[in-house]
Amino acid sequence: MRAIRLEHAFLLLLLTCIWTLLASNMLASSRRHDFVNLYTGGSLTLQGRFADLHDPQLQLQLERALVPDLRALVPFVRPHFYALALAPLALLDFDTAFAVWIALQTLLLLTAWYWGYRRFGPDSLLFSALFLPGPLGVASGQDCAILLLLLILSYD
């Protein structure tokens, strides 16, 4: 493996700081929006309510119990097997589950970056850090890092 050049390491560190600052400003709204539907899907699954998993009225009721000032439904649109994978999150309280989710997504994104480094060399770290949708998706409470890792596994 080639070493990371000093100027690339500096830029990588700078971009990581920028994305971290941006992410810290987004987390409060992410918990109340993008993550709430994933938690709701996991909660319904944990309760054994597969038939109700895509019921918009029930989803909205459960989401508003978690986020009382929620204006509109953030629908759970993933398939049933995905909700089953999310069920362990629903064993935790909402705030703890969100923290675990963000930590997991961050770890998965860093794993993808490490895979790129091992496969394509140090320049891939720079390209990864320049690609805003990865860190932005994690900060938004979305599941893009899981999907990225699935793509990597199908590639390798």
MDAnalysis code that builds the backbone (N, CA, C; Angstrom):
import MDAnalysis as mda
import numpy as np

u = mda.Universe.empty(468, n_residues=156, atom_resindex=np.repeat(np.arange(156), 3), trajectory=True)
u.add_TopologyAttr("name", ["N", "CA", "C"] * 156)
u.add_TopologyAttr("resid", np.arange(1, 157))
u.add_TopologyAttr("resname", ["MET", "ARG", "ALA", "ILE", "ARG", "LEU", "GLU", "HIS", "ALA", "PHE", "LEU", "LEU", "LEU", "LEU", "LEU", "THR", "CYS", "ILE", "TRP", "THR", "LEU", "LEU", "ALA", "SER", "ASN", "MET", "LEU", "ALA", "SER", "SER", "ARG", "ARG", "HIS", "ASP", "PHE", "VAL", "ASN", "LEU", "TYR", "THR", "GLY", "GLY", "SER", "LEU", "THR", "LEU", "GLN", "GLY", "ARG", "PHE", "ALA", "ASP", "LEU", "HIS", "ASP", "PRO", "GLN", "LEU", "GLN", "LEU", "GLN", "LEU", "GLU", "ARG", "ALA", "LEU", "VAL", "PRO", "ASP", "LEU", "ARG", "ALA", "LEU", "VAL", "PRO", "PHE", "VAL", "ARG", "PRO", "HIS", "PHE", "TYR", "ALA", "LEU", "ALA", "LEU", "ALA", "PRO", "LEU", "ALA", "LEU", "LEU", "ASP", "PHE", "ASP", "THR", "ALA", "PHE", "ALA", "VAL", "TRP", "ILE", "ALA", "LEU", "GLN", "THR", "LEU", "LEU", "LEU", "LEU", "THR", "ALA", "TRP", "TYR", "TRP", "GLY", "TYR", "ARG", "ARG", "PHE", "GLY", "PRO", "ASP", "SER", "LEU", "LEU", "PHE", "SER", "ALA", "LEU", "PHE", "LEU", "PRO", "GLY", "PRO", "LEU", "GLY", "VAL", "ALA", "SER", "GLY", "GLN", "ASP", "CYS", "ALA", "ILE", "LEU", "LEU", "LEU", "LEU", "LEU", "ILE", "LEU", "SER", "TYR", "ASP"])
u.atoms.positions = np.array([
    [0.840, -1.194, 0.000],
    [0.000, 0.000, 0.000],
    [0.878, 1.248, 0.000],
    [0.443, 2.206, -0.761],
    [1.171, 3.480, -0.800],
    [0.769, 4.338, 0.384],
    [1.680, 5.183, 0.786],
    [1.409, 6.097, 1.900],
    [0.541, 7.260, 1.417],
    [-0.165, 7.836, 2.343],
    [-0.990, 9.011, 2.047],
    [-0.078, 10.232, 2.023],
    [-0.163, 11.001, 0.960],
    [0.659, 12.204, 0.863],
    [0.207, 13.219, 1.906],
    [1.141, 14.019, 2.371],
    [0.880, 14.980, 3.443],
    [-0.225, 15.965, 3.060],
    [-0.204, 16.482, 1.850],
    [-1.236, 17.450, 1.442],
    [-2.609, 16.777, 1.346],
    [-2.643, 15.516, 0.970],
    [-3.914, 14.783, 0.949],
    [-4.423, 14.542, 2.367],
    [-3.508, 14.207, 3.272],
    [-3.894, 13.992, 4.666],
    [-4.448, 15.279, 5.266],
    [-3.833, 16.405, 4.948],
    [-4.318, 17.694, 5.442],
    [-5.710, 17.996, 4.897],
    [-5.895, 17.796, 3.600],
    [-7.200, 18.047, 2.989],
    [-8.255, 17.091, 3.534],
    [-7.886, 15.845, 3.739],
    [-8.788, 14.862, 4.322],
    [-9.222, 15.291, 5.723],
    [-8.276, 15.753, 6.516],
    [-8.587, 16.233, 7.862],
    [-9.470, 17.479, 7.810],
    [-9.163, 18.399, 6.925],
    [-9.956, 19.623, 6.785],
    [-11.393, 19.295, 6.385],
    [-11.570, 18.438, 5.393],
    [-12.919, 18.072, 4.952],
    [-13.680, 17.324, 6.039],
    [-12.985, 16.478, 6.768],
    [-13.630, 15.770, 7.870],
    [-14.130, 16.757, 8.922],
    [-13.354, 17.771, 9.222],
    [-13.789, 18.797, 10.181],
    [-14.991, 19.578, 9.653],
    [-14.960, 19.919, 8.380],
    [-16.080, 20.663, 7.786],
    [-17.356, 19.824, 7.832],
    [-17.265, 18.555, 7.410],
    [-18.455, 17.688, 7.402],
    [-18.951, 17.439, 8.824],
    [-18.037, 17.347, 9.782],
    [-18.443, 17.144, 11.175],
    [-19.187, 18.362, 11.702],
    [-18.702, 19.548, 11.404],
    [-19.401, 20.772, 11.823],
    [-20.772, 20.873, 11.172],
    [-20.834, 20.577, 9.879],
    [-22.107, 20.598, 9.173],
    [-23.065, 19.576, 9.770],
    [-22.559, 18.388, 10.026],
    [-23.388, 17.310, 10.579],
    [-23.914, 17.656, 11.963],
    [-23.093, 18.266, 12.783],
    [-23.540, 18.587, 14.144],
    [-24.720, 19.549, 14.139],
    [-24.800, 20.386, 13.121],
    [-25.935, 21.304, 13.000],
    [-27.191, 20.625, 12.469],
    [-27.033, 19.468, 11.848],
    [-28.167, 18.773, 11.240],
    [-28.799, 17.727, 12.155],
    [-28.076, 17.253, 13.147],
    [-28.504, 16.082, 13.907],
    [-29.859, 16.253, 14.587],
    [-30.130, 17.416, 15.149],
    [-31.405, 17.604, 15.857],
    [-32.591, 17.429, 14.917],
    [-32.496, 18.003, 13.734],
    [-33.610, 17.854, 12.795],
    [-33.644, 16.447, 12.188],
    [-32.507, 15.823, 12.050],
    [-32.455, 14.468, 11.498],
    [-33.149, 13.468, 12.402],
    [-32.976, 13.621, 13.679],
    [-33.627, 12.729, 14.647],
    [-35.139, 12.824, 14.515],
    [-35.627, 14.031, 14.266],
    [-37.071, 14.255, 14.180],
    [-37.634, 13.983, 12.786],
    [-36.787, 13.714, 11.828],
    [-37.319, 13.523, 10.478],
    [-36.896, 12.187, 9.880],
    [-35.726, 12.115, 9.309],
    [-35.342, 10.928, 8.540],
    [-35.240, 9.661, 9.382],
    [-34.798, 9.788, 10.603],
    [-34.638, 8.598, 11.434],
    [-35.963, 8.088, 11.997],
    [-36.914, 8.967, 12.216],
    [-38.151, 8.577, 12.906],
    [-38.906, 7.482, 12.145],
    [-38.857, 7.495, 10.829],
    [-39.572, 6.457, 10.078],
    [-38.887, 5.101, 10.222],
    [-37.570, 5.091, 10.294],
    [-36.844, 3.829, 10.461],
    [-37.133, 3.224, 11.839],
    [-37.156, 4.095, 12.835],
    [-37.459, 3.635, 14.200],
    [-38.895, 3.122, 14.289],
    [-39.804, 3.808, 13.612],
    [-41.204, 3.383, 13.599],
    [-41.349, 2.016, 12.933],
    [-40.681, 1.817, 11.817],
    [-40.707, 0.515, 11.148],
    [-40.177, -0.589, 12.047],
    [-39.074, -0.313, 12.741],
    [-38.524, -1.289, 13.674],
    [-39.454, -1.551, 14.843],
    [-40.123, -0.507, 15.336],
    [-41.054, -0.657, 16.463],
    [-42.252, -1.519, 16.084],
    [-42.818, -1.261, 14.932],
    [-43.961, -2.063, 14.479],
    [-43.560, -3.530, 14.304],
    [-42.384, -3.754, 13.787],
    [-41.891, -5.118, 13.618],
    [-41.679, -5.792, 14.966],
    [-41.100, -5.063, 15.887],
    [-40.859, -5.609, 17.222],
    [-42.174, -5.992, 17.898],
    [-43.231, -5.260, 17.590],
    [-44.554, -5.565, 18.137],
    [-45.266, -6.668, 17.342],
    [-44.626, -7.161, 16.281],
    [-45.231, -8.209, 15.462],
    [-46.336, -7.715, 14.550],
    [-46.332, -6.446, 14.224],
    [-47.402, -5.843, 13.423],
    [-46.980, -5.677, 11.965],
    [-46.568, -6.769, 11.357],
    [-46.122, -6.730, 9.963],
    [-47.229, -6.254, 9.027],
    [-48.440, -6.649, 9.279],
    [-49.562, -6.268, 8.408],
    [-49.801, -4.760, 8.441],
    [-49.418, -4.114, 9.533],
    [-49.638, -2.670, 9.685],
    [-48.415, -1.839, 9.318],
    [-47.378, -2.500, 8.843],
    [-46.095, -1.831, 8.643],
    [-46.169, -0.632, 7.703],
    [-47.047, -0.679, 6.730],
    [-47.146, 0.419, 5.767],
    [-48.478, 1.172, 5.868],
    [-49.090, 1.135, 7.027],
    [-50.329, 1.870, 7.279],
    [-49.964, 3.317, 7.624],
    [-50.268, 4.265, 6.738],
    [-49.831, 5.651, 6.967],
    [-50.424, 6.285, 8.224],
    [-51.672, 6.005, 8.543],
    [-52.282, 6.602, 9.737],
    [-51.602, 6.104, 11.010],
    [-51.345, 4.814, 11.066],
    [-50.677, 4.239, 12.231],
    [-49.246, 4.753, 12.338],
    [-48.557, 4.828, 11.214],
    [-47.192, 5.367, 11.229],
    [-47.178, 6.790, 11.774],
    [-48.092, 7.610, 11.280],
    [-48.146, 9.000, 11.737],
    [-48.438, 9.071, 13.232],
    [-49.334, 8.250, 13.706],
    [-49.661, 8.219, 15.142],
    [-48.419, 7.854, 15.969],
    [-47.698, 6.825, 15.550],
    [-46.505, 6.412, 16.276],
    [-45.392, 7.453, 16.181],
    [-45.233, 8.047, 15.015],
    [-44.207, 9.071, 14.838],
    [-44.503, 10.304, 15.686],
    [-45.777, 10.673, 15.768],
    [-46.122, 11.842, 16.590],
    [-45.967, 11.556, 18.083],
    [-46.058, 10.298, 18.479],
    [-45.779, 9.941, 19.876],
    [-44.300, 10.165, 20.183],
    [-43.452, 9.976, 19.187],
    [-42.011, 10.184, 19.354],
    [-41.617, 11.634, 19.153],
    [-42.259, 12.282, 18.176],
    [-41.959, 13.668, 17.815],
    [-43.282, 14.428, 17.770],
    [-43.727, 14.950, 18.913],
    [-45.065, 15.564, 18.981],
    [-45.316, 16.693, 17.982],
    [-44.296, 17.459, 17.625],
    [-44.511, 18.579, 16.706],
    [-44.290, 18.199, 15.233],
    [-44.295, 16.904, 14.937],
    [-44.132, 16.433, 13.568],
    [-45.304, 16.921, 12.721],
    [-44.999, 17.607, 11.630],
    [-46.054, 18.204, 10.806],
    [-46.711, 17.206, 9.865],
    [-45.903, 16.331, 9.288],
    [-46.435, 15.389, 8.304],
    [-45.750, 14.043, 8.454],
    [-46.386, 13.049, 7.927],
    [-45.858, 11.700, 7.972],
    [-44.518, 11.613, 7.235],
    [-43.571, 10.936, 7.868],
    [-42.332, 10.538, 7.202],
    [-42.480, 9.032, 7.017],
    [-42.924, 8.596, 5.850],
    [-43.340, 7.196, 5.699],
    [-42.185, 6.199, 5.731],
    [-42.464, 5.058, 6.314],
    [-41.540, 3.933, 6.250],
    [-41.835, 3.215, 4.945],
    [-40.868, 3.212, 4.035],
    [-41.104, 2.657, 2.703],
    [-40.236, 1.446, 2.395],
    [-39.491, 0.996, 3.367],
    [-38.623, -0.156, 3.152],
    [-39.436, -1.452, 3.243],
    [-38.910, -2.542, 2.670],
    [-39.624, -3.826, 2.729],
    [-39.619, -4.417, 4.144],
    [-40.441, -5.432, 4.328],
    [-40.611, -6.050, 5.640],
    [-39.302, -6.607, 6.206],
    [-38.493, -7.236, 5.374],
    [-37.247, -7.808, 5.884],
    [-36.314, -6.732, 6.415],
    [-36.392, -5.532, 5.836],
    [-35.566, -4.421, 6.311],
    [-36.066, -3.952, 7.678],
    [-37.365, -3.923, 7.838],
    [-37.936, -3.552, 9.140],
    [-37.516, -4.552, 10.207],
    [-37.420, -5.805, 9.834],
    [-36.974, -6.833, 10.771],
    [-35.534, -6.562, 11.216],
    [-34.689, -6.126, 10.304],
    [-33.309, -5.787, 10.651],
    [-33.234, -4.558, 11.558],
    [-34.241, -3.672, 11.464],
    [-34.264, -2.463, 12.299],
    [-34.870, -2.705, 13.685],
    [-35.534, -3.826, 13.869],
    [-36.235, -4.100, 15.128],
    [-35.348, -3.985, 16.365],
    [-34.088, -4.426, 16.352],
    [-33.261, -4.266, 17.564],
    [-33.109, -2.811, 18.019],
    [-33.157, -1.867, 17.079],
    [-33.095, -0.446, 17.467],
    [-34.274, -0.064, 18.354],
    [-35.425, -0.664, 18.084],
    [-36.640, -0.324, 18.828],
    [-36.603, -0.869, 20.254],
    [-35.633, -1.698, 20.565],
    [-35.450, -2.142, 21.954],
    [-34.877, -1.020, 22.815],
    [-34.276, -0.047, 22.151],
    [-33.692, 1.109, 22.836],
    [-34.686, 2.266, 22.818],
    [-34.537, 3.186, 23.763],
    [-35.378, 4.377, 23.691],
    [-34.966, 5.182, 22.454],
    [-35.836, 6.052, 22.007],
    [-35.679, 6.757, 20.742],
    [-34.350, 7.513, 20.655],
    [-33.998, 8.274, 21.681],
    [-32.771, 9.070, 21.645],
    [-31.523, 8.191, 21.615],
    [-31.519, 7.132, 22.413],
    [-30.379, 6.213, 22.421],
    [-30.266, 5.497, 21.078],
    [-31.398, 5.086, 20.530],
    [-31.407, 4.414, 19.232],
    [-30.835, 5.330, 18.153],
    [-31.169, 6.605, 18.217],
    [-30.642, 7.550, 17.231],
    [-29.126, 7.665, 17.353],
    [-28.627, 7.764, 18.570],
    [-27.174, 7.849, 18.772],
    [-26.475, 6.583, 18.260],
    [-27.047, 5.434, 18.535],
    [-26.489, 4.169, 18.051],
    [-26.528, 4.136, 16.523],
    [-27.634, 4.585, 15.952],
    [-27.796, 4.603, 14.497],
    [-26.731, 5.477, 13.827],
    [-26.530, 6.677, 14.358],
    [-25.530, 7.587, 13.783],
    [-24.134, 6.985, 13.921],
    [-23.840, 6.402, 15.068],
    [-22.532, 5.766, 15.274],
    [-22.338, 4.602, 14.304],
    [-23.369, 3.786, 14.130],
    [-23.289, 2.647, 13.215],
    [-23.091, 3.114, 11.773],
    [-23.860, 4.103, 11.355],
    [-23.743, 4.618, 9.989],
    [-22.360, 5.229, 9.749],
    [-21.838, 5.926, 10.745],
    [-20.502, 6.508, 10.632],
    [-19.458, 5.405, 10.492],
    [-19.573, 4.387, 11.318],
    [-18.641, 3.254, 11.250],
    [-18.716, 2.564, 9.884],
    [-19.916, 2.381, 9.366],
    [-20.074, 1.745, 8.059],
    [-19.493, 2.606, 6.935],
    [-19.682, 3.920, 7.025],
    [-19.115, 4.808, 6.012],
    [-17.591, 4.769, 6.064],
    [-17.039, 4.802, 7.260],
    [-15.580, 4.722, 7.393],
    [-15.052, 3.374, 6.911],
    [-15.819, 2.324, 7.123],
    [-15.446, 1.000, 6.611],
    [-15.410, 1.017, 5.089],
    [-16.386, 1.662, 4.477],
    [-16.413, 1.771, 3.015],
    [-15.204, 2.565, 2.523],
    [-14.873, 3.630, 3.233],
    [-13.701, 4.418, 2.855],
    [-12.433, 3.585, 2.983],
    [-12.330, 2.807, 4.039],
    [-11.162, 1.957, 4.244],
    [-11.067, 0.905, 3.138],
    [-12.200, 0.327, 2.768],
    [-12.217, -0.626, 1.667],
    [-11.683, 0.038, 0.398],
    [-12.142, 1.242, 0.108],
    [-11.669, 1.976, -1.063],
    [-10.167, 2.219, -1.006],
    [-9.681, 2.549, 0.164],
    [-8.243, 2.768, 0.360],
    [-7.470, 1.485, 0.074],
    [-7.940, 0.367, 0.601],
    [-7.258, -0.920, 0.397],
    [-7.334, -1.356, -1.070],
    [-8.435, -1.073, -1.699],
    [-8.655, -1.541, -3.079],
    [-8.020, -0.623, -4.118],
    [-8.121, 0.692, -3.919],
    [-7.717, 1.646, -4.947],
    [-6.570, 2.571, -4.542],
    [-6.151, 2.500, -3.296],
    [-5.031, 3.329, -2.870],
    [-5.467, 4.599, -2.158],
    [-4.487, 5.385, -1.736],
    [-4.771, 6.555, -0.894],
    [-5.587, 7.654, -1.566],
    [-5.527, 7.757, -2.894],
    [-6.325, 8.793, -3.561],
    [-7.821, 8.582, -3.339],
    [-8.229, 7.342, -3.130],
    [-9.656, 7.065, -2.907],
    [-10.162, 7.736, -1.624],
    [-9.292, 7.904, -0.639],
    [-9.706, 8.594, 0.593],
    [-10.051, 10.044, 0.302],
    [-9.266, 10.653, -0.545],
    [-9.534, 12.041, -0.909],
    [-10.853, 12.154, -1.671],
    [-11.075, 11.267, -2.625],
    [-12.335, 11.279, -3.366],
    [-13.519, 10.995, -2.438],
    [-13.322, 10.084, -1.501],
    [-14.391, 9.771, -0.542],
    [-14.732, 10.983, 0.307],
    [-13.716, 11.668, 0.770],
    [-13.938, 12.842, 1.614],
    [-14.552, 13.994, 0.838],
    [-14.283, 14.068, -0.447],
    [-14.860, 15.130, -1.272],
    [-16.320, 14.876, -1.609],
    [-16.759, 13.640, -1.489],
    [-18.112, 13.264, -1.876],
    [-19.072, 13.518, -0.711],
    [-19.733, 14.645, -0.743],
    [-20.596, 15.110, 0.341],
    [-21.778, 14.195, 0.660],
    [-22.434, 13.539, -0.303],
    [-23.621, 12.748, 0.045],
    [-23.395, 11.675, 1.110],
    [-22.202, 11.107, 1.205],
    [-21.954, 10.100, 2.244],
    [-22.105, 10.675, 3.645],
    [-21.264, 11.642, 4.012],
    [-21.402, 12.230, 5.350],
    [-22.739, 12.938, 5.559],
    [-23.264, 13.556, 4.515],
    [-24.548, 14.250, 4.629],
    [-25.680, 13.257, 4.895],
    [-25.640, 12.119, 4.226],
    [-26.651, 11.087, 4.462],
    [-26.600, 10.540, 5.870],
    [-25.394, 10.318, 6.366],
    [-25.248, 9.847, 7.747],
    [-25.783, 10.891, 8.710],
    [-25.392, 12.137, 8.511],
    [-25.851, 13.217, 9.397],
    [-27.357, 13.416, 9.318],
    [-27.951, 13.032, 8.201],
    [-29.399, 13.160, 8.043],
    [-30.157, 12.019, 8.708],
    [-29.438, 11.045, 9.225],
    [-30.096, 9.910, 9.874],
    [-30.594, 8.880, 8.879],
    [-30.092, 8.937, 7.657],
    [-30.520, 8.012, 6.623],
    [-29.690, 6.733, 6.676],
    [-29.989, 5.823, 5.778],
    [-29.327, 4.519, 5.784],
    [-28.426, 4.317, 4.574],
    [-27.914, 5.398, 4.002],
    [-27.123, 5.295, 2.780],
    [-25.826, 4.517, 2.984],
    [-25.247, 4.548, 4.173],
    [-24.004, 3.807, 4.409],
    [-24.242, 2.305, 4.340],
    [-25.400, 1.853, 4.775],
    [-25.738, 0.424, 4.667],
    [-25.821, 0.038, 3.200],
    [-26.505, 0.855, 2.420],
    [-26.656, 0.563, 0.997],
    [-25.311, 0.614, 0.275],
    [-24.448, 1.544, 0.666],
    [-23.110, 1.628, 0.085],
    [-22.325, 0.358, 0.378],
    [-22.381, -0.120, 1.602],
    [-21.668, -1.339, 1.954],
    [-22.229, -2.552, 1.210],
    [-23.526, -2.606, 1.011],
    [-24.111, -3.693, 0.226],
    [-23.621, -3.655, -1.224],
    [-23.498, -2.452, -1.779],
    [-22.961, -2.328, -3.131],
    [-21.504, -2.804, -3.186],
    [-20.723, -2.428, -2.186],
    [-19.330, -2.858, -2.124],
    [-19.235, -4.374, -2.032],
    [-20.069, -4.970, -1.197],
    [-20.045, -6.425, -1.059],
    [-20.421, -7.128, -2.368],
    [-21.323, -6.526, -3.123],
    [-21.686, -7.131, -4.411],
    [-20.611, -6.917, -5.460],
    [-19.788, -5.893, -5.282],
    [-18.720, -5.579, -6.210],
    [-17.512, -6.462, -6.003],
    [-17.196, -6.667, -4.752],
    [-15.961, -7.365, -4.415],
    [-16.060, -8.848, -4.545],
])
